[in-house]
Amino acid sequence: MIRFRIFFLSNLLPKNIKIKVYITAIFPVVVNGCETWSLTLREELRLIVFENRVLRKICMPKKEQVTEE
């Protein structure tokens, strides 16, 4: 997971590539076998929180970018 964090925080790749990697590689692993789960509201909310955290890491500007403007 640390490697993915470094990947998402890197400025070397554009955001659209990072989102595609998330959709094709990470999200399927997280919800693997989800159709057989009996999801409770708590588990569903945890999946939403995870997705929001990843997308926030990808899309939010870095501190240096905010101070430059």
Secondary structure as a PSIPRED ss2 file (coil, helix, strand):
# PSIPRED VFORMAT (PSIPRED V4.0)

   1 M C   1.000  0.000  0.000
   2 I H   0.000  1.000  0.000
   3 R H   0.000  1.000  0.000
   4 F H   0.000  1.000  0.000
   5 R H   0.000  1.000  0.000
   6 I H   0.000  1.000  0.000
   7 F H   0.000  1.000  0.000
   8 F H   0.000  1.000  0.000
   9 L H   0.000  1.000  0.000
  10 S C   1.000  0.000  0.000
  11 N C   1.000  0.000  0.000
  12 L C   1.000  0.000  0.000
  13 L C   1.000  0.000  0.000
  14 P C   1.000  0.000  0.000
  15 K H   0.000  1.000  0.000
  16 N H   0.000  1.000  0.000
  17 I H   0.000  1.000  0.000
  18 K H   0.000  1.000  0.000
  19 I H   0.000  1.000  0.000
  20 K H   0.000  1.000  0.000
  21 V H   0.000  1.000  0.000
  22 Y H   0.000  1.000  0.000
  23 I H   0.000  1.000  0.000
  24 T H   0.000  1.000  0.000
  25 A H   0.000  1.000  0.000
  26 I H   0.000  1.000  0.000
  27 F H   0.000  1.000  0.000
  28 P H   0.000  1.000  0.000
  29 V H   0.000  1.000  0.000
  30 V H   0.000  1.000  0.000
  31 V C   1.000  0.000  0.000
  32 N C   1.000  0.000  0.000
  33 G C   1.000  0.000  0.000
  34 C H   0.000  1.000  0.000
  35 E H   0.000  1.000  0.000
  36 T H   0.000  1.000  0.000
  37 W C   1.000  0.000  0.000
  38 S C   1.000  0.000  0.000
  39 L C   1.000  0.000  0.000
  40 T C   1.000  0.000  0.000
  41 L H   0.000  1.000  0.000
  42 R H   0.000  1.000  0.000
  43 E H   0.000  1.000  0.000
  44 E H   0.000  1.000  0.000
  45 L H   0.000  1.000  0.000
  46 R H   0.000  1.000  0.000
  47 L H   0.000  1.000  0.000
  48 I H   0.000  1.000  0.000
  49 V H   0.000  1.000  0.000
  50 F H   0.000  1.000  0.000
  51 E H   0.000  1.000  0.000
  52 N H   0.000  1.000  0.000
  53 R H   0.000  1.000  0.000
  54 V H   0.000  1.000  0.000
  55 L H   0.000  1.000  0.000
  56 R H   0.000  1.000  0.000
  57 K H   0.000  1.000  0.000
  58 I H   0.000  1.000  0.000
  59 C H   0.000  1.000  0.000
  60 M C   1.000  0.000  0.000
  61 P C   1.000  0.000  0.000
  62 K C   1.000  0.000  0.000
  63 K H   0.000  1.000  0.000
  64 E H   0.000  1.000  0.000
  65 Q H   0.000  1.000  0.000
  66 V H   0.000  1.000  0.000
  67 T H   0.000  1.000  0.000
  68 E H   0.000  1.000  0.000
  69 E C   1.000  0.000  0.000
